[in-house]
Amino acid sequence: MAPQHIGNPEGYHRRVPKPPMSAITSLPPSPDEERHARMVKYAVAMGIRLVCILSCFFVPGWWLLLPAAGAIVLPYIAVVVANTVVHRQGAAVERPGALLRVGPRDEAA
């Protein structure tokens, strides 16, 4: 005789855990987006350095030391900032309809 219940028999509850899914809010930025952001930071710092170098030709006296120091120090700062990778953790997202425990309940008297 063929079984009448193709699925789970009555009284038998089998919960198969689903693999963890990544929500779009918990994913890190793509490598292309991260690389682009670092390139923009480096380009801005190098633009400021270029302004410092050009201002060295127009600033008189002891004030010349400020743009010269900026032109010397900014490449180091730009490389350190551009190579810093920030790992942001997204908010923990819980899937609706979480698994429920099915079975006899332990009741404390």
Secondary structure by P-SEA (a helix, b strand, c coil): cccccccccccbbbbbbcccccccccccccaaaaaaaaaaaaaaaaaaaaaaaaacccccccaaaaaaaaaaaaaaaaaaaaacccccccccccccccccccccccccc
